[in-house]
C-alpha cells in the first residue's frame, strides 16, 4: 500500500467533522452508532496498513544494515588480501602476490557494491520513516476521534432521555391544565354542600314536626281540662 493511499485514508478519517455529520443525520444517535462501528473497523484496517508499512521499513533497515556490514566485511577482506600480496611480493612470490591483489580487487568491488546499495536505500528509509511517523500520528488522531464519538454518543443519549422525560412531564402538565381538575373538585364541593343543606333542612323539618306534636299534645291537655271542669260544674248544678 502506497504512502498516499494509506496516509490519505488515515488523514481523511482523522479529520472527519463529527458535528457536520450529525447536522445532516435524521437520527443522530443511530448515525453516531454507525460512525463508531465504521471508525472501529477503519482503525483496525489502518492499524494493519501501518503495521505492514512498519514491517517494510524494518526490512529496508535490516537490508541496509546488512549492506553496511557487508561493505565493512569486504573492506576488511580487501585489506587482508592486499597485505598478504605485499608480503608475498616482498618474499619474491610475485605470481602469488598478484593473485592476492586480484582477490583484494574483487573484495573492493563487492565493498563498493554494498556501499552503493546501502547509500541507495538511505533516502527510501528516511522517506518510509517519515511515512510511519505520519501514519502513527494519524492513528492516534483516529483513536482520539473515536473517543470523541463515543463521548458524543453517550452525551446525546443522555440528553435525549432527559428531553423525553421533560416532554412527558410537560405533556402531563398540559393535560392537567386542559382538564382543570379544580373544576371537578368545585362540582363535588357543591354536591357536598347541597347534601349538607338537605340534611340541615331535614333536621329543621324534623324539629318543627316534633314541636307541632308537643303543641298538639298541649292543646289536647287543655281540652281535657276544660271538659273536666265543665263536668264538675254540671255536677254542682245537679246537686
Phi and psi restraints in degrees (value plus and minus 20) as a CYANA .aco file:
   2 UNK   PHI     -94.9   -54.9
   2 UNK   PSI     145.7   185.7
   3 UNK   PHI     -79.6   -39.6
   3 UNK   PSI     -66.1   -26.1
   4 UNK   PHI     -83.5   -43.5
   4 UNK   PSI     -60.5   -20.5
   5 UNK   PHI     -86.4   -46.4
   5 UNK   PSI     -71.0   -31.0
   6 UNK   PHI     -88.5   -48.5
   6 UNK   PSI     -71.8   -31.8
   7 UNK   PHI     -85.4   -45.4
   7 UNK   PSI     -58.8   -18.8
   8 UNK   PHI     -83.3   -43.3
   8 UNK   PSI     -61.6   -21.6
   9 UNK   PHI     -86.4   -46.4
   9 UNK   PSI     -66.0   -26.0
  10 UNK   PHI     -83.6   -43.6
  10 UNK   PSI     -64.3   -24.3
  11 UNK   PHI     -83.6   -43.6
  11 UNK   PSI     -62.7   -22.7
  12 UNK   PHI     -81.8   -41.8
  12 UNK   PSI     -63.5   -23.5
  13 UNK   PHI     -88.5   -48.5
  13 UNK   PSI     -58.4   -18.4
  14 UNK   PHI     -88.2   -48.2
  14 UNK   PSI     -50.1   -10.1
  15 UNK   PHI    -115.6   -75.6
  15 UNK   PSI     -12.4    27.6
  16 UNK   PHI     -77.6   -37.6
  16 UNK   PSI     112.7   152.7
  17 UNK   PHI    -105.8   -65.8
  17 UNK   PSI      83.9   123.9
  18 UNK   PHI     -83.6   -43.6
  18 UNK   PSI     -64.6   -24.6
  19 UNK   PHI     -82.7   -42.7
  19 UNK   PSI     -59.2   -19.2
  20 UNK   PHI     -84.6   -44.6
  20 UNK   PSI     -60.3   -20.3
  21 UNK   PHI     -83.9   -43.9
  21 UNK   PSI     -59.7   -19.7
  22 UNK   PHI     -86.6   -46.6
  22 UNK   PSI     -58.1   -18.1
  23 UNK   PHI     -81.5   -41.5
  23 UNK   PSI     -51.3   -11.3
  24 UNK   PHI    -107.8   -67.8
  24 UNK   PSI     -27.8    12.2
  25 UNK   PHI    -106.7   -66.7
  25 UNK   PSI     117.9   157.9
  26 UNK   PHI     -93.9   -53.9
  26 UNK   PSI     -57.7   -17.7
  27 UNK   PHI    -144.6  -104.6
  27 UNK   PSI      73.0   113.0
  28 UNK   PHI     -75.5   -35.5
  28 UNK   PSI     -57.6   -17.6
  29 UNK   PHI     -84.6   -44.6
  29 UNK   PSI     -66.0   -26.0
  30 UNK   PHI     -84.6   -44.6
  30 UNK   PSI     -57.3   -17.3
  31 UNK   PHI     -81.6   -41.6
  31 UNK   PSI     -63.6   -23.6
  32 UNK   PHI     -86.5   -46.5
  32 UNK   PSI     -62.0   -22.0
  33 UNK   PHI     -78.9   -38.9
  33 UNK   PSI     -62.3   -22.3
  34 UNK   PHI     -88.1   -48.1
  34 UNK   PSI     -60.5   -20.5
  35 UNK   PHI     -81.7   -41.7
  35 UNK   PSI     -61.3   -21.3
  36 UNK   PHI     -83.2   -43.2
  36 UNK   PSI     -63.2   -23.2
  37 UNK   PHI     -82.7   -42.7
  37 UNK   PSI     -65.5   -25.5
  38 UNK   PHI     -82.9   -42.9
  38 UNK   PSI     -63.8   -23.8
  39 UNK   PHI     -83.5   -43.5
  39 UNK   PSI     -62.0   -22.0
  40 UNK   PHI     -80.8   -40.8
  40 UNK   PSI     -64.2   -24.2
  41 UNK   PHI     -85.5   -45.5
  41 UNK   PSI     -61.8   -21.8
  42 UNK   PHI     -85.9   -45.9
  42 UNK   PSI     -58.4   -18.4
  43 UNK   PHI     -83.2   -43.2
  43 UNK   PSI     -60.9   -20.9
  44 UNK   PHI     -82.4   -42.4
  44 UNK   PSI     -63.5   -23.5
  45 UNK   PHI     -84.5   -44.5
  45 UNK   PSI     -62.8   -22.8
  46 UNK   PHI     -84.9   -44.9
  46 UNK   PSI     -59.0   -19.0
  47 UNK   PHI     -82.0   -42.0
  47 UNK   PSI     -60.3   -20.3
  48 UNK   PHI     -85.2   -45.2
  48 UNK   PSI     -61.0   -21.0
  49 UNK   PHI     -84.9   -44.9
  49 UNK   PSI     -63.3   -23.3
  50 UNK   PHI     -85.1   -45.1
  50 UNK   PSI     -60.9   -20.9
  51 UNK   PHI     -81.1   -41.1
  51 UNK   PSI     -60.7   -20.7
  52 UNK   PHI     -83.9   -43.9
  52 UNK   PSI     -63.4   -23.4
  53 UNK   PHI     -82.7   -42.7
  53 UNK   PSI     -63.1   -23.1
  54 UNK   PHI     -83.6   -43.6
  54 UNK   PSI     -61.1   -21.1
  55 UNK   PHI     -80.2   -40.2
  55 UNK   PSI     -63.4   -23.4
  56 UNK   PHI     -82.9   -42.9
  56 UNK   PSI     -60.2   -20.2
  57 UNK   PHI     -82.8   -42.8
  57 UNK   PSI     -63.5   -23.5
  58 UNK   PHI     -84.2   -44.2
  58 UNK   PSI     -54.6   -14.6
  59 UNK   PHI     -86.4   -46.4
  59 UNK   PSI     -62.7   -22.7
  60 UNK   PHI     -80.2   -40.2
  60 UNK   PSI     -63.7   -23.7
  61 UNK   PHI     -83.7   -43.7
  61 UNK   PSI     -59.7   -19.7
  62 UNK   PHI     -85.6   -45.6
  62 UNK   PSI     -62.4   -22.4
  63 UNK   PHI     -83.7   -43.7
  63 UNK   PSI     -61.0   -21.0
  64 UNK   PHI     -82.2   -42.2
  64 UNK   PSI     -63.5   -23.5
  65 UNK   PHI     -81.9   -41.9
  65 UNK   PSI     -60.8   -20.8
  66 UNK   PHI     -83.8   -43.8
  66 UNK   PSI     -61.2   -21.2
  67 UNK   PHI     -84.1   -44.1
  67 UNK   PSI     -62.0   -22.0
  68 UNK   PHI     -84.0   -44.0
  68 UNK   PSI     -64.7   -24.7
  69 UNK   PHI     -85.8   -45.8
  69 UNK   PSI     -58.9   -18.9
  70 UNK   PHI     -85.4   -45.4
  70 UNK   PSI     -59.7   -19.7
  71 UNK   PHI     -81.6   -41.6
  71 UNK   PSI     -63.0   -23.0
  72 UNK   PHI     -85.8   -45.8
  72 UNK   PSI     -60.2   -20.2
  73 UNK   PHI     -85.7   -45.7
  73 UNK   PSI     -65.2   -25.2
  74 UNK   PHI     -86.4   -46.4
  74 UNK   PSI     -51.4   -11.4
  75 UNK   PHI     -85.2   -45.2
  75 UNK   PSI     -60.7   -20.7
  76 UNK   PHI     -84.6   -44.6
  76 UNK   PSI     -61.4   -21.4
  77 UNK   PHI     -85.6   -45.6
  77 UNK   PSI     -58.7   -18.7
  78 UNK   PHI     -83.2   -43.2
  78 UNK   PSI     -62.0   -22.0
  79 UNK   PHI     -84.2   -44.2
  79 UNK   PSI     -64.1   -24.1
  80 UNK   PHI     -82.8   -42.8
  80 UNK   PSI     -63.3   -23.3
  81 UNK   PHI     -85.0   -45.0
  81 UNK   PSI     -60.0   -20.0
  82 UNK   PHI     -83.7   -43.7
  82 UNK   PSI     -61.9   -21.9
  83 UNK   PHI     -85.3   -45.3
  83 UNK   PSI     -61.3   -21.3
  84 UNK   PHI     -82.1   -42.1
  84 UNK   PSI     -59.8   -19.8
  85 UNK   PHI     -82.9   -42.9
  85 UNK   PSI     -61.9   -21.9
  86 UNK   PHI     -82.6   -42.6
  86 UNK   PSI     -60.9   -20.9
  87 UNK   PHI     -83.3   -43.3
  87 UNK   PSI     -65.6   -25.6
  88 UNK   PHI     -86.1   -46.1
  88 UNK   PSI     -58.5   -18.5
  89 UNK   PHI     -85.7   -45.7
  89 UNK   PSI     -57.1   -17.1
  90 UNK   PHI     -85.0   -45.0
  90 UNK   PSI     -55.0   -15.0
  91 UNK   PHI    -102.8   -62.8
  91 UNK   PSI     -21.6    18.4
  92 UNK   PHI      74.7   114.7
  92 UNK   PSI     -18.6    21.4
  93 UNK   PHI    -110.6   -70.6
  93 UNK   PSI      54.7    94.7
  94 UNK   PHI     -84.6   -44.6
  94 UNK   PSI     -61.6   -21.6
  95 UNK   PHI     -82.0   -42.0
  95 UNK   PSI     -66.9   -26.9
  96 UNK   PHI     -85.3   -45.3
  96 UNK   PSI     -55.8   -15.8
  97 UNK   PHI     -82.7   -42.7
  97 UNK   PSI     -60.5   -20.5
  98 UNK   PHI     -84.2   -44.2
  98 UNK   PSI     -56.2   -16.2
  99 UNK   PHI     -81.5   -41.5
  99 UNK   PSI     -63.9   -23.9
 100 UNK   PHI     -89.7   -49.7
 100 UNK   PSI     -52.8   -12.8
 101 UNK   PHI     -84.7   -44.7
 101 UNK   PSI     -57.7   -17.7
 102 UNK   PHI     -85.4   -45.4
 102 UNK   PSI     -59.0   -19.0
 103 UNK   PHI     -83.6   -43.6
 103 UNK   PSI     -59.3   -19.3
 104 UNK   PHI     -82.1   -42.1
 104 UNK   PSI     -58.5   -18.5
 105 UNK   PHI     -85.9   -45.9
 105 UNK   PSI     -62.4   -22.4
 106 UNK   PHI     -80.5   -40.5
 106 UNK   PSI     -65.0   -25.0
 107 UNK   PHI     -83.3   -43.3
 107 UNK   PSI     -60.6   -20.6
 108 UNK   PHI     -85.4   -45.4
 108 UNK   PSI     -56.6   -16.6
 109 UNK   PHI     -83.5   -43.5
 109 UNK   PSI     -63.3   -23.3
 110 UNK   PHI     -89.0   -49.0
 110 UNK   PSI     -52.4   -12.4
 111 UNK   PHI     -83.3   -43.3
 111 UNK   PSI     -64.1   -24.1
 112 UNK   PHI     -82.0   -42.0
 112 UNK   PSI     -62.0   -22.0
 113 UNK   PHI     -83.8   -43.8
 113 UNK   PSI     -61.9   -21.9
 114 UNK   PHI     -85.7   -45.7
 114 UNK   PSI     -61.4   -21.4
 115 UNK   PHI     -83.3   -43.3
 115 UNK   PSI     -59.0   -19.0
 116 UNK   PHI     -85.5   -45.5
 116 UNK   PSI     -63.4   -23.4
 117 UNK   PHI     -83.5   -43.5
 117 UNK   PSI     -59.4   -19.4
 118 UNK   PHI     -84.9   -44.9
 118 UNK   PSI     -62.7   -22.7
 119 UNK   PHI     -87.1   -47.1
 119 UNK   PSI     -56.8   -16.8
 120 UNK   PHI     -86.7   -46.7
 120 UNK   PSI     -55.0   -15.0
 121 UNK   PHI     -96.5   -56.5
 121 UNK   PSI     -42.0    -2.0
 122 UNK   PHI     -81.5   -41.5
 122 UNK   PSI     -65.5   -25.5
 123 UNK   PHI     -82.2   -42.2
 123 UNK   PSI     -58.1   -18.1
 124 UNK   PHI     -84.3   -44.3
 124 UNK   PSI     -62.3   -22.3
 125 UNK   PHI     -83.4   -43.4
 125 UNK   PSI     -61.5   -21.5
 126 UNK   PHI     -83.2   -43.2
 126 UNK   PSI     -62.3   -22.3
 127 UNK   PHI     -86.8   -46.8
 127 UNK   PSI     -63.0   -23.0
 128 UNK   PHI     -85.6   -45.6
 128 UNK   PSI     -55.7   -15.7
 129 UNK   PHI     -82.6   -42.6
 129 UNK   PSI     -60.6   -20.6
 130 UNK   PHI     -84.0   -44.0
 130 UNK   PSI     -62.1   -22.1
 131 UNK   PHI     -81.3   -41.3
 131 UNK   PSI     -65.1   -25.1
 132 UNK   PHI     -81.3   -41.3
 132 UNK   PSI     -62.8   -22.8
 133 UNK   PHI     -81.5   -41.5
 133 UNK   PSI     -62.4   -22.4
 134 UNK   PHI     -87.1   -47.1
 134 UNK   PSI     -59.5   -19.5
 135 UNK   PHI     -85.8   -45.8
 135 UNK   PSI     -59.6   -19.6
 136 UNK   PHI     -81.1   -41.1
 136 UNK   PSI     -63.7   -23.7
 137 UNK   PHI     -82.5   -42.5
 137 UNK   PSI     -61.2   -21.2
 138 UNK   PHI     -83.1   -43.1
 138 UNK   PSI     -60.5   -20.5
 139 UNK   PHI     -84.1   -44.1
 139 UNK   PSI     -63.2   -23.2
 140 UNK   PHI     -80.3   -40.3
 140 UNK   PSI     -61.2   -21.2
 141 UNK   PHI     -84.8   -44.8
 141 UNK   PSI     -59.3   -19.3
 142 UNK   PHI     -83.6   -43.6
 142 UNK   PSI     -61.4   -21.4
 143 UNK   PHI     -86.6   -46.6
 143 UNK   PSI     -57.8   -17.8
 144 UNK   PHI     -83.0   -43.0
 144 UNK   PSI     -60.7   -20.7
 145 UNK   PHI     -85.4   -45.4
 145 UNK   PSI     -57.1   -17.1
 146 UNK   PHI     -84.6   -44.6
 146 UNK   PSI     -60.3   -20.3
 147 UNK   PHI     -81.9   -41.9
 147 UNK   PSI     -61.6   -21.6
 148 UNK   PHI     -83.4   -43.4
 148 UNK   PSI     -63.4   -23.4
 149 UNK   PHI     -81.8   -41.8
 149 UNK   PSI     -64.7   -24.7
 150 UNK   PHI     -82.5   -42.5
 150 UNK   PSI     -63.8   -23.8
 151 UNK   PHI     -84.6   -44.6
 151 UNK   PSI     -60.3   -20.3
 152 UNK   PHI     -83.7   -43.7
 152 UNK   PSI     -60.6   -20.6
 153 UNK   PHI     -83.5   -43.5
 153 UNK   PSI     -67.1   -27.1
 154 UNK   PHI     -82.2   -42.2
 154 UNK   PSI     -61.1   -21.1
 155 UNK   PHI     -83.7   -43.7
 155 UNK   PSI     -62.9   -22.9
 156 UNK   PHI     -83.5   -43.5
 156 UNK   PSI     -63.8   -23.8
 157 UNK   PHI     -82.2   -42.2
 157 UNK   PSI     -63.3   -23.3
 158 UNK   PHI     -83.8   -43.8
 158 UNK   PSI     -63.6   -23.6
 159 UNK   PHI     -85.1   -45.1
 159 UNK   PSI     -58.0   -18.0
 160 UNK   PHI     -84.5   -44.5
 160 UNK   PSI     -61.9   -21.9
 161 UNK   PHI     -85.6   -45.6
 161 UNK   PSI     -59.9   -19.9
 162 UNK   PHI     -84.3   -44.3
 162 UNK   PSI     -65.0   -25.0
 163 UNK   PHI     -82.8   -42.8
 163 UNK   PSI     -59.8   -19.8
 164 UNK   PHI     -83.3   -43.3
 164 UNK   PSI     -62.2   -22.2
 165 UNK   PHI     -84.4   -44.4
 165 UNK   PSI     -60.8   -20.8
 166 UNK   PHI     -84.4   -44.4
 166 UNK   PSI     -63.0   -23.0
 167 UNK   PHI     -84.9   -44.9
 167 UNK   PSI     -58.4   -18.4
 168 UNK   PHI     -81.8   -41.8
 168 UNK   PSI     -63.1   -23.1
 169 UNK   PHI     -85.1   -45.1
 169 UNK   PSI     -63.8   -23.8
 170 UNK   PHI     -83.8   -43.8
 170 UNK   PSI     -58.4   -18.4
 171 UNK   PHI     -83.1   -43.1
 171 UNK   PSI     -60.7   -20.7
 172 UNK   PHI     -84.2   -44.2
 172 UNK   PSI     -63.5   -23.5
 173 UNK   PHI     -83.0   -43.0
 173 UNK   PSI     -60.5   -20.5
 174 UNK   PHI     -81.9   -41.9
 174 UNK   PSI     -64.8   -24.8
 175 UNK   PHI     -83.2   -43.2
 175 UNK   PSI     -57.9   -17.9
 176 UNK   PHI     -83.8   -43.8
 176 UNK   PSI     -62.7   -22.7
 177 UNK   PHI     -83.7   -43.7
 177 UNK   PSI     -59.1   -19.1
 178 UNK   PHI     -89.3   -49.3
 178 UNK   PSI     -63.4   -23.4
 179 UNK   PHI     -94.0   -54.0
 179 UNK   PSI     -48.7    -8.7
 180 UNK   PHI      27.9    67.9
 180 UNK   PSI      55.3    95.3
 181 UNK   PHI     -82.4   -42.4
 181 UNK   PSI     -35.9     4.1
 182 UNK   PHI     -85.5   -45.5
 182 UNK   PSI     -49.0    -9.0
 183 UNK   PHI     -86.7   -46.7
 183 UNK   PSI     -58.3   -18.3
 184 UNK   PHI     -83.3   -43.3
 184 UNK   PSI     -60.0   -20.0
 185 UNK   PHI     -83.7   -43.7
 185 UNK   PSI     -60.0   -20.0
 186 UNK   PHI     -83.6   -43.6
 186 UNK   PSI     -62.8   -22.8
 187 UNK   PHI     -84.3   -44.3
 187 UNK   PSI     -60.5   -20.5
 188 UNK   PHI     -84.8   -44.8
 188 UNK   PSI     -59.5   -19.5
 189 UNK   PHI     -83.0   -43.0
 189 UNK   PSI     -61.6   -21.6
 190 UNK   PHI     -81.5   -41.5
 190 UNK   PSI     -60.8   -20.8
 191 UNK   PHI     -82.5   -42.5
 191 UNK   PSI     -62.9   -22.9
 192 UNK   PHI     -82.5   -42.5
 192 UNK   PSI     -63.2   -23.2
 193 UNK   PHI     -82.7   -42.7
 193 UNK   PSI     -58.6   -18.6
 194 UNK   PHI     -85.5   -45.5
 194 UNK   PSI     -59.5   -19.5
 195 UNK   PHI     -84.1   -44.1
 195 UNK   PSI     -62.0   -22.0
 196 UNK   PHI     -82.6   -42.6
 196 UNK   PSI     -62.0   -22.0
 197 UNK   PHI     -83.7   -43.7
 197 UNK   PSI     -61.2   -21.2
 198 UNK   PHI     -83.6   -43.6
 198 UNK   PSI     -59.1   -19.1
 199 UNK   PHI     -83.4   -43.4
 199 UNK   PSI     -63.2   -23.2
 200 UNK   PHI     -81.2   -41.2
 200 UNK   PSI     -61.1   -21.1
 201 UNK   PHI     -82.6   -42.6
 201 UNK   PSI     -61.6   -21.6
 202 UNK   PHI     -86.3   -46.3
 202 UNK   PSI     -57.4   -17.4
 203 UNK   PHI     -81.7   -41.7
 203 UNK   PSI     -66.2   -26.2
 204 UNK   PHI     -83.2   -43.2
 204 UNK   PSI     -60.4   -20.4
 205 UNK   PHI     -83.9   -43.9
 205 UNK   PSI     -63.5   -23.5
 206 UNK   PHI     -82.6   -42.6
 206 UNK   PSI     -60.0   -20.0
 207 UNK   PHI     -84.3   -44.3
 207 UNK   PSI     -62.3   -22.3
 208 UNK   PHI     -83.1   -43.1
 208 UNK   PSI     -61.2   -21.2
 209 UNK   PHI     -83.9   -43.9
 209 UNK   PSI     -60.7   -20.7
 210 UNK   PHI     -85.8   -45.8
 210 UNK   PSI     -62.6   -22.6
 211 UNK   PHI     -80.0   -40.0
 211 UNK   PSI     -61.2   -21.2
 212 UNK   PHI     -83.9   -43.9
 212 UNK   PSI     -58.9   -18.9
 213 UNK   PHI     -84.8   -44.8
 213 UNK   PSI     -61.7   -21.7
 214 UNK   PHI     -84.9   -44.9
 214 UNK   PSI     -59.3   -19.3
 215 UNK   PHI     -83.1   -43.1
 215 UNK   PSI     -60.0   -20.0
 216 UNK   PHI     -84.5   -44.5
 216 UNK   PSI     -57.4   -17.4
 217 UNK   PHI     -84.8   -44.8
 217 UNK   PSI     -60.6   -20.6
 218 UNK   PHI     -83.1   -43.1
 218 UNK   PSI     -62.7   -22.7
 219 UNK   PHI     -82.0   -42.0
 219 UNK   PSI     -60.1   -20.1
 220 UNK   PHI     -84.6   -44.6
 220 UNK   PSI     -57.5   -17.5
 221 UNK   PHI     -85.1   -45.1
 221 UNK   PSI     -61.6   -21.6
 222 UNK   PHI     -85.5   -45.5
 222 UNK   PSI     -58.5   -18.5
 223 UNK   PHI     -83.6   -43.6
 223 UNK   PSI     -62.4   -22.4
 224 UNK   PHI     -83.9   -43.9
 224 UNK   PSI     -58.5   -18.5
 225 UNK   PHI     -84.4   -44.4
 225 UNK   PSI     -62.3   -22.3
 226 UNK   PHI     -83.2   -43.2
 226 UNK   PSI     -64.8   -24.8
 227 UNK   PHI     -81.8   -41.8
 227 UNK   PSI     -59.1   -19.1
 228 UNK   PHI     -85.8   -45.8
 228 UNK   PSI     -63.7   -23.7
 229 UNK   PHI     -85.7   -45.7
 229 UNK   PSI     -57.5   -17.5
 230 UNK   PHI     -83.1   -43.1
 230 UNK   PSI     -62.3   -22.3
 231 UNK   PHI     -83.2   -43.2
 231 UNK   PSI     -56.0   -16.0
 232 UNK   PHI     -87.8   -47.8
 232 UNK   PSI     -61.0   -21.0
 233 UNK   PHI     -80.4   -40.4
 233 UNK   PSI     -65.2   -25.2
 234 UNK   PHI     -83.1   -43.1
 234 UNK   PSI     -54.7   -14.7
 235 UNK   PHI     -87.2   -47.2
 235 UNK   PSI     -60.9   -20.9
 236 UNK   PHI     -86.9   -46.9
 236 UNK   PSI     -58.2   -18.2
 237 UNK   PHI     -86.1   -46.1
 237 UNK   PSI     -59.6   -19.6
 238 UNK   PHI     -86.3   -46.3
 238 UNK   PSI     -50.3   -10.3
